[in-house]
Structure formats: C-alpha cells, structure tokens
C-alpha cells in the first residue's frame, strides 16, 4: 500500500508510537495481577538455573498477547487504511497464542504443534500479493510455523526470549521505516511495547516465564512482518540467532520432544555449565567455561544486536527490490 510521504508518513509513525505506548502500558499494568493469578492457579515452574530452584509463574506470555492485542485494536481504530492487514495479522497472532496456551497446558508433540501453527498461519495468505503463485502462498503458513518454533527453542534463561524479541522488533521497525514500508510499523511497535513491559518482570531474577504462548507469538510476528512488509531477507537475518540454535540442535539430536531436552546445569558457585552429554545448542556453545546466567543472556542478546544491525544496514544500502 502506498503512502503520501508528507501526510501518511507522519500519521503512521504517530499511530505506531501510540500503539506501542498503549501496548506497553497494558502489559505493564496487567502483569502483577496475572503473576499472582497464575501462582494461585499453580501454573508455575521451577527456575532450574538458580541454586534455590525458585517457583516462578508460567504462561506470562498471556500478558504480552493482551498488550499486543490492545495496541493492534487501537491501530485498527485510529488508522482505517490498514484495517484489513492489521486484522489479519492480529488473527494470526491470536491463533498462534492459542496454540501456545494449549501446548503449555497439555504438552503437544512436535508434529502436532507444527501442524497447528501451520493452520494458524493460513489467514496470512489473505494479504499476499495477488500475482504470486501457489508455492509462495504455501510458504507463508510454513514460515509462520517454522519461525514460531525457532523463537520457542532458544529459551530457558531469564529474559532471553523477550530480550531477543525486543531486539528483533527494533531492527524490523527501523528497517521497514528506512525502506518506507510503514504499513508494518504498527505491528512491530505493538509487539515491541508489550515485550519491553514484559521484560521488566522477566529479566533476571525472573518473576514470570513467557511460556509457549509468549515465545511462539514472537516468531509469528516476525514471519507476519516479513511477508506483509516484504522484508523476508531482513527477517531471516534478524532470526539468525534462533536459526543457528535450531540447526545446532537438529544436527546434534534430530527432532526432539520437550521432555528429551537436556538442560544446562548450575554449579555450586552459581554459574551455569554445559554437562558433558546432551545435544548442542547456541547456549551450550557459549558455555565453553562456566558463566553466570546473566552473562550468557547478554552474549545471546549481543549476537541478536549484531544480526539486527546487519539487517538495518542492508535495508539502507541494498536496492529495495532485492528485499521483496
């Protein structure tokens, strides 16, 4: 969709900022009560990377989803020209969030989750360009399924998922603005605001974990922006930390179920270390020597920042048609 740079540009930027702020405020305000409710309902898990193994609320990604939804509704209401694209994207993210909730509660198998995420991504076909072929259309829900799983796999340490999500949304927002693809900034800013608010409660020492409902929707948002904004190459670069992690796990252990995962362990000095047996991963590759959890997370974030910066640079120097 084309925009008038003198009016449409400023309008969409202002609307995006409003959506991001309201998304942040909503998630920030609902999280304390949500954490209490989750603990009261015994929707909790152990933080295995702490010596004391504290009990932490799970499924906190519901707060991310709620804040994102409010931000998107405001965008739909304030800026009708993007109503259709925003509604389809919101539908996809809500469906992916529902898959995440089910997975958190009943533990879906890898095949079941991939299939349900594929179905959740199907509505995104409605906003595909009219001239594309059937292979392109099939690729859209496949990408949603794969991206969602990738952001779900690189997880487990306090703040790692939400922090990487924040970096990804900042990179995508900057890249799309550089390329004048303003039609996706409401999406990225709404998710960015919710993730920043969630990180306040999810950072070390974490008071809440995102659960699959939180991690899956990050990847689904990246995939949605990739196709709606036609920035697939940049989205791929932004996802490189997750892709590297997924490839390391796949080539070392194949397709695994969650209960087969071998976690990192914590030593008597409170530092994490990689046990001698188990599958490879990005986190285990970083743990060549024992390291504090916060430092491991910061290194992963740094990798994400480098990948995000590369994406922004490409958006600036490459011809626009290469990135479509």
C-alpha positions as CSV (number, residue, x, y, z in Angstrom):
1,X,0.0,0.0,0.0
2,X,1.5,3.4,-1.0
3,X,1.5,6.3,1.4
4,X,1.8,10.1,0.9
5,X,5.2,10.9,2.5
6,X,4.0,14.3,3.6
7,X,1.0,13.1,5.5
8,X,0.8,9.3,5.5
9,X,4.4,9.0,6.8
10,X,3.9,11.2,9.8
11,X,0.5,9.8,10.6
12,X,1.6,6.2,10.6
13,X,4.6,6.9,12.7
14,X,2.5,8.8,15.3
15,X,-0.1,6.0,15.3
16,X,2.6,3.4,15.7
17,X,4.1,5.2,18.7
18,X,0.7,5.5,20.3
19,X,0.1,1.8,19.8
20,X,3.5,0.9,21.2
21,X,3.0,3.1,24.3
22,X,-0.5,1.7,25.0
23,X,0.7,-1.9,24.4
24,X,3.5,-1.2,26.9
25,X,1.1,0.3,29.5
26,X,-1.4,-2.5,29.2
27,X,1.1,-5.3,29.6
28,X,3.0,-3.5,32.4
29,X,-0.3,-3.0,34.4
30,X,-1.7,-6.4,33.9
31,X,1.4,-8.4,34.7
32,X,1.5,-8.1,38.5
33,X,-2.1,-9.4,38.8
34,X,-1.5,-12.0,36.2
35,X,1.5,-13.3,38.0
36,X,-0.5,-13.6,41.2
37,X,-3.4,-15.4,39.5
38,X,-1.0,-17.8,37.7
39,X,0.6,-18.7,41.0
40,X,-2.7,-19.1,42.8
41,X,-3.8,-21.5,39.9
42,X,-0.5,-23.4,40.3
43,X,0.5,-22.5,36.7
44,X,4.1,-22.4,37.8
45,X,7.5,-23.9,37.1
46,X,10.9,-24.2,38.7
47,X,13.7,-21.9,37.7
48,X,16.3,-24.7,37.3
49,X,19.1,-22.2,36.6
50,X,19.1,-21.0,40.2
51,X,20.6,-22.8,43.1
52,X,17.4,-22.4,45.2
53,X,15.2,-23.6,42.3
54,X,12.5,-20.9,43.0
55,X,8.9,-21.4,41.8
56,X,8.1,-18.9,39.1
57,X,4.7,-18.2,37.3
58,X,4.4,-19.7,33.9
59,X,2.4,-18.7,30.8
60,X,3.2,-15.0,31.4
61,X,3.1,-14.5,27.6
62,X,-0.6,-14.1,28.1
63,X,0.3,-10.5,29.2
64,X,2.3,-10.0,26.0
65,X,-0.6,-11.2,23.9
66,X,-3.1,-9.0,25.8
67,X,-0.9,-5.8,25.4
68,X,-0.3,-6.6,21.8
69,X,-4.0,-7.0,21.1
70,X,-4.8,-3.7,22.7
71,X,-2.1,-1.9,20.7
72,X,-3.4,-3.5,17.4
73,X,-7.0,-2.7,18.2
74,X,-6.0,1.0,18.7
75,X,-4.2,0.9,15.4
76,X,-7.2,-0.6,13.6
77,X,-9.4,2.1,15.1
78,X,-7.2,5.1,14.5
79,X,-5.9,4.2,11.1
80,X,-8.6,2.6,8.9
81,X,-6.4,2.4,5.7
82,X,-4.5,-0.5,7.3
83,X,-7.5,-2.1,8.9
84,X,-7.5,-5.3,6.8
85,X,-3.8,-6.1,7.1
86,X,-3.8,-5.4,10.9
87,X,-6.9,-7.5,11.5
88,X,-5.5,-10.5,9.6
89,X,-2.2,-10.2,11.5
90,X,-3.9,-9.9,14.8
91,X,-6.0,-13.0,13.9
92,X,-2.8,-15.0,13.1
93,X,-1.1,-13.9,16.3
94,X,-4.1,-14.8,18.4
95,X,-4.4,-18.2,16.8
96,X,-0.7,-18.8,17.4
97,X,-1.1,-17.7,21.0
98,X,-3.9,-20.2,21.5
99,X,-1.7,-23.0,20.2
100,X,0.9,-21.8,22.7
101,X,-1.6,-22.0,25.5
102,X,-2.7,-25.5,24.6
103,X,1.0,-26.5,24.4
104,X,1.7,-25.0,27.8
105,X,-1.2,-26.9,29.3
106,X,-1.2,-30.3,27.6
107,X,2.2,-30.7,26.0
108,X,1.7,-31.1,22.3
109,X,4.1,-33.2,20.3
110,X,6.4,-31.5,17.9
111,X,4.3,-32.7,14.9
112,X,1.1,-31.6,16.5
113,X,2.5,-28.2,17.3
114,X,4.0,-27.7,13.8
115,X,0.7,-28.6,12.1
116,X,-1.4,-26.4,14.4
117,X,0.9,-23.5,13.8
118,X,0.7,-24.1,10.1
119,X,-3.1,-23.8,10.3
120,X,-2.8,-20.7,12.5
121,X,-0.7,-19.1,9.7
122,X,-3.2,-19.7,6.9
123,X,-5.1,-16.4,7.3
124,X,-1.9,-14.5,6.4
125,X,-2.5,-15.8,2.8
126,X,-5.3,-13.3,2.6
127,X,-2.9,-10.4,2.5
128,X,-0.5,-11.9,0.0
129,X,0.1,-10.0,-3.3
130,X,-2.4,-11.1,-6.0
131,X,0.2,-12.0,-8.6
132,X,2.1,-14.6,-6.5
133,X,1.9,-18.4,-7.2
134,X,0.7,-21.3,-5.1
135,X,4.2,-22.1,-3.8
136,X,4.5,-18.6,-2.4
137,X,1.1,-19.0,-0.7
138,X,2.1,-22.3,0.8
139,X,5.3,-20.9,2.0
140,X,3.5,-18.3,4.2
141,X,2.0,-20.6,6.8
142,X,5.1,-22.8,6.7
143,X,7.2,-19.8,7.6
144,X,4.9,-18.9,10.4
145,X,5.2,-22.4,11.8
146,X,9.0,-22.5,11.5
147,X,9.6,-19.0,12.8
148,X,7.3,-19.6,15.8
149,X,9.2,-22.8,16.7
150,X,12.6,-21.1,16.3
151,X,11.8,-18.4,18.8
152,X,10.3,-21.1,21.1
153,X,13.5,-23.2,21.0
154,X,16.1,-20.6,22.1
155,X,14.7,-20.2,25.6
156,X,15.0,-21.1,29.2
157,X,17.2,-18.3,30.7
158,X,15.7,-15.3,32.4
159,X,14.9,-12.6,29.8
160,X,16.5,-14.3,26.8
161,X,13.3,-14.7,24.7
162,X,11.8,-11.4,25.5
163,X,15.1,-9.6,25.0
164,X,15.7,-11.2,21.6
165,X,12.2,-10.3,20.7
166,X,12.7,-6.7,21.6
167,X,15.9,-6.6,19.5
168,X,14.1,-8.2,16.6
169,X,11.2,-5.7,16.7
170,X,13.5,-2.7,16.9
171,X,15.5,-4.0,13.9
172,X,12.4,-4.7,11.9
173,X,10.9,-1.4,12.7
174,X,14.0,0.6,11.8
175,X,14.5,-1.5,8.6
176,X,10.9,-1.0,7.4
177,X,10.9,2.7,8.1
178,X,14.2,3.1,6.1
179,X,12.6,1.2,3.2
180,X,9.3,3.3,3.5
181,X,7.3,0.2,4.4
182,X,5.2,2.0,7.0
183,X,2.4,-0.5,6.8
184,X,4.0,-2.9,9.3
185,X,5.3,-0.4,11.9
186,X,2.0,-0.6,13.9
187,X,2.6,-4.4,14.2
188,X,6.2,-4.2,15.3
189,X,5.6,-1.3,17.7
190,X,2.7,-3.0,19.3
191,X,4.7,-6.1,19.9
192,X,7.8,-4.1,21.0
193,X,5.8,-2.2,23.6
194,X,4.4,-5.4,25.1
195,X,7.8,-7.1,25.1
196,X,9.6,-4.2,26.8
197,X,6.9,-4.2,29.6
198,X,7.2,-8.0,30.0
199,X,11.0,-7.9,30.2
200,X,10.7,-5.8,33.4
201,X,9.1,-8.9,35.1
202,X,11.0,-11.5,33.1
203,X,14.6,-10.2,33.5
204,X,17.0,-11.8,36.0
205,X,15.8,-12.8,38.6
206,X,12.7,-13.6,36.7
207,X,9.3,-13.3,38.3
208,X,7.5,-14.9,35.4
209,X,8.2,-17.1,32.4
210,X,6.6,-16.4,29.0
211,X,5.7,-20.0,28.3
212,X,5.0,-21.1,24.7
213,X,2.2,-18.6,24.5
214,X,4.8,-15.9,24.7
215,X,7.7,-17.4,22.7
216,X,5.6,-18.6,19.8
217,X,3.9,-15.3,19.1
218,X,7.3,-13.5,18.8
219,X,8.3,-15.7,15.8
220,X,4.8,-15.5,14.3
221,X,5.0,-11.7,14.4
222,X,8.4,-11.7,12.7
223,X,7.0,-14.0,10.0
224,X,3.9,-11.8,9.5
225,X,6.0,-8.7,9.1
226,X,8.3,-10.5,6.7
227,X,5.5,-11.2,4.3
228,X,3.3,-8.2,4.8
229,X,6.2,-5.7,4.7
230,X,8.0,-7.9,2.1
231,X,11.2,-7.9,4.1
232,X,11.9,-11.6,4.1
233,X,15.7,-11.4,3.9
234,X,15.9,-8.9,6.8
235,X,13.5,-11.1,8.9
236,X,15.8,-14.1,8.1
237,X,18.8,-12.1,9.3
238,X,17.0,-11.0,12.4
239,X,16.2,-14.6,13.2
240,X,19.8,-15.8,12.7
241,X,20.5,-16.5,16.4
242,X,17.4,-18.7,16.6
243,X,18.2,-20.3,13.3
244,X,21.8,-21.1,14.4
245,X,20.4,-22.6,17.7
246,X,17.8,-24.7,15.8
247,X,20.4,-26.0,13.4
248,X,22.8,-27.0,16.2
249,X,20.0,-28.8,18.0
250,X,18.8,-30.6,14.9
251,X,22.2,-31.7,13.7
252,X,23.2,-33.0,17.1
253,X,20.0,-34.7,18.2
254,X,17.4,-34.5,15.3
255,X,13.8,-33.7,16.2
256,X,13.3,-33.8,19.9
257,X,10.4,-33.7,22.2
258,X,10.5,-31.2,25.1
259,X,10.9,-34.0,27.7
260,X,14.1,-35.2,25.9
261,X,15.8,-31.9,26.2
262,X,19.0,-31.9,28.4
263,X,19.2,-28.5,30.2
264,X,22.3,-26.7,31.2
265,X,23.2,-27.2,34.8
266,X,24.2,-24.9,37.6
267,X,27.4,-25.4,39.7
268,X,28.0,-24.9,43.4
269,X,29.4,-21.4,42.6
270,X,26.1,-20.4,41.0
271,X,27.5,-20.4,37.4
272,X,25.9,-22.3,34.5
273,X,27.9,-25.0,32.7
274,X,27.2,-27.4,29.9
275,X,27.1,-31.1,31.0
276,X,29.4,-33.5,29.0
277,X,26.4,-35.2,27.4
278,X,23.4,-33.8,25.6
279,X,22.5,-32.0,22.4
280,X,24.3,-29.0,21.1
281,X,22.8,-25.5,21.1
282,X,23.7,-21.9,20.9
283,X,23.7,-21.6,24.7
284,X,25.9,-24.7,25.2
285,X,28.3,-23.3,22.5
286,X,28.6,-20.1,24.6
287,X,29.2,-22.1,27.8
288,X,32.8,-23.2,26.9
289,X,33.5,-22.3,30.5
290,X,31.2,-21.8,33.5
291,X,29.4,-18.5,33.3
292,X,26.7,-16.6,35.2
293,X,23.2,-16.8,33.7
294,X,23.0,-13.0,33.2
295,X,26.3,-13.0,31.2
296,X,25.1,-15.9,28.9
297,X,21.9,-13.9,28.2
298,X,23.9,-10.8,27.4
299,X,26.1,-12.6,25.0
300,X,23.0,-14.0,23.2
301,X,21.5,-10.6,23.1
302,X,24.7,-9.2,21.7
303,X,24.5,-11.8,18.9
304,X,21.0,-10.6,18.3
305,X,22.0,-7.0,18.2
306,X,24.7,-7.7,15.6
307,X,22.3,-9.6,13.4
308,X,19.7,-6.8,13.8
309,X,22.3,-4.2,12.9
310,X,23.2,-6.1,9.8
311,X,19.6,-6.2,8.8
312,X,19.3,-2.4,9.3
313,X,22.4,-1.8,7.2
314,X,21.1,-4.0,4.4
315,X,17.8,-2.1,4.4
316,X,19.8,1.1,4.0
317,X,22.3,0.1,1.3
318,X,20.5,-2.5,-0.8
319,X,18.1,-1.7,-3.6
320,X,14.5,-2.1,-2.4
321,X,13.6,-4.8,-5.0
322,X,16.2,-7.2,-3.7
323,X,14.4,-7.4,-0.3
324,X,11.0,-8.1,-1.7
